[in-house]
Amino acid sequence: LGWTGFTYFGFWGWIENVTIHQRWKTINPQMKLLESADSPYQNIVVAKIADQYNIYGNGQYLASFPNPFQTATQAHFILSQHPHPEKVLLIGGGIGGMVREILKHPVKTLHYVELDAKLIQIARKYLPQEDEKAFSAPGVKIFLSDGRYFVKKCRGKYDVIIIHLPDPSTAMLNRFYTLDFFQETARILKPDGLLVTGVSSAVNYIGPEVGNYTSSIYHSLAKVFPYVLVTPGDYNFFFASFKPGIATSDTKILTQRYLSRKISTPYFSHHLFQLLLPPERVEFINKAIKGFPVRYYNTDTQPISYFYNLILWDLFSGGKGRKFFTKLEGLSWEWYFFSLILIIVLRFTYIHISKRTSPIKELKFVSLYAIFSTGFAGMGLEIILLFTYQNMYGYLYQKIGIIVALFMAGLAVGAQLLNHSISRSSYNWHKVLLGIEIAITCFSVSLPFLVKIVFRMQEWHFPSGEPLFMSLVMVAGILTGSEFPLVNEILIKGRIEAGRSAGLVDSFDHLGACMGAALTGTLLVPLLGTIQSSLYIAALNLISCLFIGSFVIRGKADFSYRQLIW
């Protein structure tokens, strides 16, 4: 009754409000928190400092207003790079006044794509009146959709496409900076069209950290568009086109374009082109970025740019992991698989040296290694599937609950099936464990090819594409879940009490899952790509097959069971 009363009188809402404000004070004590709201995609925060409003999504800066000088500079600089920008696509970043400034050019159609309807709804409460009115201006149409998904489904052609999003610091944002996405945007650009994107950079010195980061975007873009202009500053704009002379660093041409449009604004002048594009800096930045070797293209299957962004954050925050991450980035894929070979060598060296190893101890090792490798595979494969779903369908946050629920349901189904078999049958359970490990290995190897089939079905508009993808998540869960009761049964038969056995299984599963999630998302996928990451996971479980197979072939499994019966 007391809990009901607390709920009725809004006590829990008050508690949540207090904790949100306290948390915000520890993060940004100079700003006053005005509003915090959750949408299906993110947590949205509106904060105020002096007369300026700032909007954050999941803690990441999205926009600030009123900020007329910055907004006008960006909009007029970008739109002046095209001779006749009549039809424009703006993906993200339209809530800070960008829409208003774009409409001052001869733009007849402006399509603004924003994923989160609640973001626009909240921003409109605080926007200046002229910015709010711009959303309803003739020719402006707002599409509430994932930008990547919108581009995939779009059938129109645009003069200018502006990617106005935060830097690729996450896999979610990195999707808008990949070679695959640039190929998709190329399809909906007119022959004389212009694609505009950009990332944070450095003004005077392009070191290896900044250089690898910016050049990974540049080279991916240049792979699709033959003409790419990079502009200098602490933010590098990339202007990409199929034809020469569309984007230019010639301030006279830009001035002529701008003045011919008779734009009236106190926040931008054609004289700023000379400040934005000093010839020596333009030459420096283009030579520096183009000069960095193409080690990796930033792709959907190998999102290297967000790994480089991680190194940059470590540099800016004074962390000590930069050298470690840089060394990992310099390693070829063979070195990652060498670590797995080392596991095999160490294990069999130990067996050779310790010739009188107890069968019970060996039973314990092979069983717990199996549960560790399965936990690694379960979380690693789920991370790969989440990344793949995000690239394919875009709106991950809406579906992540379903994906996780299906994986958990698969765990339950797999555990129940094995529990049922254990209670009714009497097998050599090590051979069953070997069979499951072989199945996990085969599933890991085949996953990239199965996902590719789902991709093709999606492109051919088969309605079963998404359900088939979800079935892959379910299969991963079933294979993972089936090992829990099986390994527990093996350990109990190996004279380990039930409580300790359950604790060991849970511990090694969580250890494997923790390492699988951390390594797959942070290192394996960006450095090796999804295909080789899947093969790495398969190899880890193949080692388990080798250990169990050796144990069974040498007769140790039967011997341990005979010991138990005796």
Beta strands, then each sheet from edge to edge (+ up, - down):
strand 1: 32-38
strand 2: 43-49
strand 3: 52-57
strand 4: 60-65
strand 5: 87-91
strand 6: 109-114
strand 7: 140-144
strand 8: 158-163
strand 9: 189-200
strand 10: 227-230
strand 11: 235-241
sheet 1: 1+ 2- 3+ 4-
sheet 2: 7+ 6+ 5+ 8+ 9+ 11- 10+
end
